[in-house]
Amino acid sequence: MAKLKPLDDRVVVQPLEREDKTKGGIFLPETAKEKPQQGKVVATGPGKLLDSGERAKLNVKKGNVVIFAKYSGSEVEVDGKELLIMRESDLLAVVEG
């Protein structure tokens, strides 16, 4: 299995699948599904390099479930899995609980 190691303040996110049917029980065709906006962090970079030469600590870690903007990140496929690589600043929130 290939392993991605993101650089600086980038994170690798595996998008979570959207539901195939609505709360009312209507099944959605593939074309009607929206892009997922929630995913699981599978790798993080070391943090942004500051002018002082130190690294800024990231606020997310591997395993966090996060919410991100609909069209953010760069899509890549690794070992048949669709992944997104994005800057930590593209993340909107961490889902807790």
N, C-alpha and C positions, 0 to 999 in steps of 0.2 A: 504494500500500500504506500502510495506517495504521501509525503508529509510536507505541509506548507508551513513556512516560518515567516510570518509577516514582519515587515520592517517598520521601524519607528512607532508611530501611534496608530498603526493599522491593526484591524482585527479581522479574523475570518469567521463568518457567520453561516450556519446551515439553516436556511429558511424552513419554518415549520409549515406543513401542508395546511391548506384551507379546507374547510368542510365541503363535502360533496353535495350536501343538501341544506336547505334553510331550516330555521327553527320550526316552520310550519310543515316540514316534511317534503318540500319540493326539491327534486334532484336537479342540480345545476350542470349544464353541459360544460365541457372544458373551456369553450370560448367565453362563457359568462363569468368564470371565476376571476376574482381580482388577484393581483400579485400579492403574495404574502408580505406582511409588514412586521412579522414577529419571527424570531429565530434564536438559535442556540449558539453561543460563542464556542468555537472549537479550537481557536488559537489566538494568541495576542502577541503583539510585538513588544519590544523592551521599553517603549515609551519615547516620546518626542525628545530630541536632543536640544537642550536649552543653550542659550548663549554662554552660560557659565561652564558648559561642558558636562553638566549633570543631566540625567534623564528624568523627565516628568513622569510620575507614577500614573498608570492607567486606572480608571475608576471601575473597569469591568475585568472579569477574570474568566478563564475557561469554565464552561458549564452554566454561566449566567444566561437567562432567557431575556432577550432585549427586544425593544420596539425601535424600528428605524423608518425613515422616510420611504415612501412608496417606490421611488425610482433611484434610490441611492446605491452606491457601491458598484463594483465591477463584477460581472458574472463570470465564473470559471467553472469548469467541470474537472473533477479529480476522482479517478476510480469510479466513474459513473454517477457521482454525487454532484448535484448542483450546489455551488457555494458562492458566497458574496465576499469580496474583500473591500473593506471600507475604512475610512478614518474613524477614530473614536468619536470625533465631533459630529459625524453623521448619525450617531445613535441618539435616540430621543429619550429613552428611559430604560431602566432595568425592572423587570417584572419580579416582584417579591411575593413569597408565600405560595 
